[in-house]
Amino acid sequence: MINFVLLISRQGKVRLTKWYSPYTQKERTKVIRDLSGLILTRGPKLCNFVEWRGYKVVYRRYASLYFCMCIDADDNELEVLEIIHHFVEILDRYFGSVWELDLIFNFHKVIS
């Protein structure tokens, strides 16, 4: 099960969030701070899976954005990587070569 989706820029700014599990605003802020610090500091040659608080975080970098999904520990990481890739392909088709500003100014189209 996907618990949440985060899109984070290389500078650590959150561009999009979608929460599928209940988190308070304080917990959301802490999750974003913890994960952005963890993912942005990882080297490019390391794998795209991170164990975090009993969950797995699967991420992939496209241009200047990190697409991150938090899943249960027993879910398939490779399937989630395919989901992320498929999501990026859909965004590319919709916006015609999507980039960060498309997501910032059209977040209501992306999130629905």
Backbone bond lengths (Angstrom), bond angles and torsions (degrees), N, CA, C in turn:
res aa  C-N    CA-C-N  psi(-1)  N-CA   C-N-CA  omega(-1)  CA-C   N-CA-C  phi
1 M - - - 1.432 - - 1.522 109.15 -
2 I 1.313 116.29 136.54 1.459 121.14 176.41 1.528 108.07 -82.82
3 N 1.330 116.62 124.77 1.460 121.51 -179.51 1.524 112.08 -89.56
4 F 1.331 116.30 -39.41 1.454 120.45 175.00 1.514 110.42 -162.34
5 V 1.339 114.42 162.25 1.463 122.82 178.45 1.519 107.01 -125.14
6 L 1.320 116.77 133.28 1.468 122.37 177.56 1.519 109.26 -127.39
7 L 1.317 116.45 138.27 1.457 122.25 169.51 1.516 106.35 -117.53
8 I 1.330 115.29 117.12 1.460 121.69 -173.98 1.521 108.86 -123.20
9 S 1.336 116.48 135.75 1.464 120.16 176.81 1.529 109.55 -78.33
10 R 1.323 116.14 167.33 1.472 120.35 179.02 1.515 112.11 -63.15
11 Q 1.325 117.08 -22.56 1.465 121.31 178.68 1.525 111.93 -84.67
12 G 1.326 117.70 -2.97 1.452 121.19 178.64 1.512 114.84 92.76
13 K 1.323 117.53 8.12 1.465 120.65 179.33 1.522 109.25 -86.10
14 V 1.309 115.92 134.17 1.460 121.07 -179.97 1.522 108.29 -81.14
15 R 1.319 115.91 125.11 1.461 121.53 -178.58 1.513 112.76 -100.82
16 L 1.331 116.55 -26.29 1.464 119.58 -179.65 1.517 108.58 -161.44
17 T 1.338 116.41 139.89 1.459 121.44 173.36 1.517 108.92 -134.87
18 K 1.298 115.33 145.88 1.466 121.41 173.41 1.524 106.05 -142.18
19 W 1.324 116.25 119.47 1.454 122.41 -175.51 1.521 109.44 -106.03
20 Y 1.319 117.19 126.85 1.458 122.60 178.89 1.523 112.03 -108.15
21 S 1.308 117.58 -7.95 1.459 123.66 175.72 1.520 107.91 -120.92
22 P 1.328 117.04 151.51 1.474 118.89 -177.27 1.532 112.13 -73.00
23 Y 1.306 115.43 122.00 1.459 123.27 174.55 1.525 107.35 -132.84
24 T 1.325 116.95 140.60 1.463 119.77 173.85 1.528 108.40 -74.00
25 Q 1.308 116.62 165.75 1.460 119.96 -179.85 1.528 111.41 -61.94
26 K 1.333 116.52 -36.69 1.463 120.75 177.89 1.528 110.78 -64.82
27 E 1.337 116.81 -42.74 1.463 120.71 177.90 1.524 111.04 -65.31
28 R 1.325 117.42 -40.16 1.471 120.81 179.25 1.519 110.95 -61.21
29 T 1.319 116.54 -43.64 1.467 120.81 179.22 1.519 110.85 -61.80
30 K 1.322 116.41 -43.13 1.468 120.35 179.58 1.531 110.96 -66.60
31 V 1.328 117.57 -41.42 1.468 121.28 178.46 1.516 110.36 -60.16
32 I 1.323 116.59 -47.09 1.465 120.86 -179.06 1.523 110.72 -62.40
33 R 1.322 117.13 -44.38 1.466 120.88 -179.21 1.527 110.40 -64.10
34 D 1.346 116.91 -45.92 1.468 120.86 -178.78 1.530 111.81 -63.39
35 L 1.328 115.77 -49.02 1.465 119.15 -175.92 1.524 112.72 -70.65
36 S 1.318 117.42 -38.53 1.467 117.63 179.29 1.524 110.14 -64.73
37 G 1.315 117.56 -39.78 1.465 120.21 176.42 1.517 112.56 -65.08
38 L 1.313 116.44 -38.19 1.462 121.09 -179.28 1.524 112.12 -71.07
39 I 1.313 117.57 -45.93 1.470 121.79 -174.41 1.528 111.98 -76.75
40 L 1.318 117.14 -41.55 1.470 119.55 -176.81 1.521 113.10 -68.05
41 T 1.321 117.66 -23.07 1.468 120.01 -178.69 1.529 112.65 -90.68
42 R 1.323 117.82 -6.94 1.468 120.13 179.94 1.525 110.36 -74.87
43 G 1.299 115.00 146.18 1.456 120.98 179.50 1.519 111.50 -72.68
44 P 1.330 116.38 156.88 1.466 119.53 -177.83 1.528 114.07 -69.91
45 K 1.329 117.47 -18.10 1.463 119.93 -178.57 1.529 112.67 -92.63
46 L 1.324 117.50 -2.60 1.458 120.47 177.85 1.526 110.13 -81.74
47 C 1.328 116.76 159.81 1.466 120.15 -177.77 1.531 110.09 -68.12
48 N 1.314 115.76 163.93 1.465 121.98 -175.24 1.523 112.74 -94.54
49 F 1.319 117.93 21.79 1.455 122.27 178.77 1.524 108.61 -121.17
50 V 1.330 115.81 136.57 1.459 121.05 178.13 1.521 108.02 -133.83
51 E 1.320 117.17 131.70 1.462 120.23 172.45 1.519 107.35 -84.89
52 W 1.333 114.79 131.89 1.460 120.18 -174.28 1.521 109.26 -150.47
53 R 1.335 117.04 118.64 1.469 123.83 176.63 1.528 113.65 50.91
54 G 1.299 117.96 39.38 1.455 121.01 179.04 1.521 114.12 81.85
55 Y 1.312 117.26 3.73 1.460 123.28 176.90 1.516 108.76 -116.30
56 K 1.311 115.61 175.01 1.462 121.48 170.61 1.517 107.30 -116.14
57 V 1.299 115.69 137.59 1.460 121.47 173.79 1.519 106.74 -112.08
58 V 1.322 114.78 122.10 1.461 122.08 178.98 1.519 106.11 -108.85
59 Y 1.326 116.34 129.55 1.460 119.32 -178.56 1.516 110.24 -137.26
60 R 1.302 114.87 160.68 1.459 121.12 177.11 1.514 107.44 -151.14
61 R 1.319 116.04 138.01 1.467 120.30 179.71 1.524 109.40 -98.05
62 Y 1.318 115.19 128.00 1.461 122.82 172.87 1.527 106.54 -124.00
63 A 1.331 116.50 115.91 1.470 122.94 -178.05 1.527 108.62 54.97
64 S 1.319 118.11 -115.40 1.464 120.39 -176.14 1.519 113.05 -103.01
65 L 1.336 118.07 10.43 1.466 121.10 -177.90 1.525 111.98 -119.15
66 Y 1.320 114.85 142.68 1.450 122.49 170.92 1.528 107.90 -102.68
67 F 1.317 116.61 123.47 1.457 122.92 175.78 1.521 106.14 -98.84
68 C 1.329 117.42 116.32 1.463 122.34 -174.66 1.529 110.07 -121.06
69 M 1.322 116.06 138.15 1.460 121.68 174.70 1.521 108.14 -131.95
70 C 1.314 115.35 132.35 1.452 121.70 176.44 1.522 107.89 -98.42
71 I 1.333 116.27 125.14 1.463 121.78 -177.44 1.518 109.77 -126.56
72 D 1.319 116.19 167.66 1.459 121.00 175.98 1.524 109.93 -66.92
73 A 1.324 115.81 158.05 1.466 120.99 -174.67 1.524 113.14 -64.06
74 D 1.321 117.93 -26.12 1.462 119.74 -177.09 1.524 113.56 -97.68
75 D 1.319 118.72 6.25 1.468 121.97 178.19 1.530 111.01 -80.02
76 N 1.320 116.00 161.92 1.455 122.93 -176.92 1.533 110.47 -85.10
77 E 1.327 116.34 117.87 1.461 121.36 -177.69 1.525 112.22 -67.33
78 L 1.324 116.65 -39.01 1.460 119.92 -177.31 1.527 111.32 -66.54
79 E 1.314 116.06 -34.54 1.459 119.79 176.76 1.531 110.48 -64.90
80 V 1.315 116.60 -39.15 1.467 120.69 179.45 1.529 110.40 -68.86
81 L 1.321 117.86 -36.21 1.469 119.87 174.18 1.524 110.60 -60.75
82 E 1.316 117.16 -39.09 1.469 121.26 176.68 1.527 111.10 -66.42
83 I 1.322 117.35 -38.40 1.467 121.17 177.21 1.526 110.04 -62.40
84 I 1.330 116.52 -44.10 1.467 120.34 178.53 1.522 110.02 -61.50
85 H 1.323 116.88 -45.67 1.462 120.46 -179.53 1.529 111.31 -62.93
86 H 1.320 116.30 -41.74 1.465 120.39 178.41 1.529 110.85 -63.54
87 F 1.324 117.43 -40.32 1.468 121.98 177.33 1.530 110.84 -60.80
88 V 1.321 117.09 -43.31 1.466 121.13 179.03 1.533 110.43 -65.59
89 E 1.326 117.62 -40.03 1.469 120.37 176.98 1.530 111.28 -62.55
90 I 1.312 117.32 -40.80 1.467 120.79 177.86 1.523 110.57 -63.90
91 L 1.323 117.18 -43.19 1.464 120.60 177.43 1.526 110.92 -62.17
92 D 1.321 116.33 -39.80 1.471 120.68 177.84 1.521 111.59 -61.99
93 R 1.313 116.26 -43.49 1.465 119.22 178.83 1.526 111.72 -66.73
94 Y 1.313 116.52 -39.59 1.458 120.44 -176.76 1.528 111.62 -69.67
95 F 1.332 116.67 -48.22 1.458 120.73 -176.42 1.528 112.72 -92.15
96 G 1.305 118.52 -13.80 1.457 120.57 -174.80 1.515 110.09 69.47
97 S 1.309 116.77 86.15 1.465 123.11 -176.04 1.531 110.39 62.18
98 V 1.311 115.44 74.54 1.467 122.41 -176.08 1.525 110.76 -64.55
99 W 1.307 115.85 146.10 1.449 121.73 172.70 1.515 108.92 -142.15
100 E 1.295 117.54 176.08 1.461 123.12 -168.99 1.519 113.23 -57.86
101 L 1.310 118.57 -40.85 1.465 120.81 -178.84 1.526 112.73 -66.79
102 D 1.330 117.28 -29.13 1.467 119.62 174.54 1.524 110.50 -60.06
103 L 1.310 116.21 -40.53 1.457 120.44 -179.34 1.520 111.74 -72.76
104 I 1.318 116.79 -35.10 1.460 120.06 -179.17 1.523 110.87 -68.59
105 F 1.326 117.09 -47.25 1.461 120.04 -174.61 1.523 114.03 -87.10
106 N 1.312 118.14 -13.16 1.468 121.84 -179.80 1.517 111.83 -126.32
107 F 1.332 116.75 35.69 1.467 119.63 -176.30 1.526 111.76 -60.96
108 H 1.317 117.93 -30.59 1.472 120.55 179.80 1.518 111.16 -65.93
109 K 1.324 118.53 -28.84 1.465 121.27 176.51 1.522 110.97 -78.14
110 V 1.314 116.32 -34.73 1.460 121.08 -177.19 1.526 110.68 -73.82
111 I 1.300 117.79 -39.50 1.455 121.70 -172.62 1.520 113.55 -77.51
112 S 1.324 117.90 -20.67 1.465 118.70 -177.53 1.492 113.97 -89.60
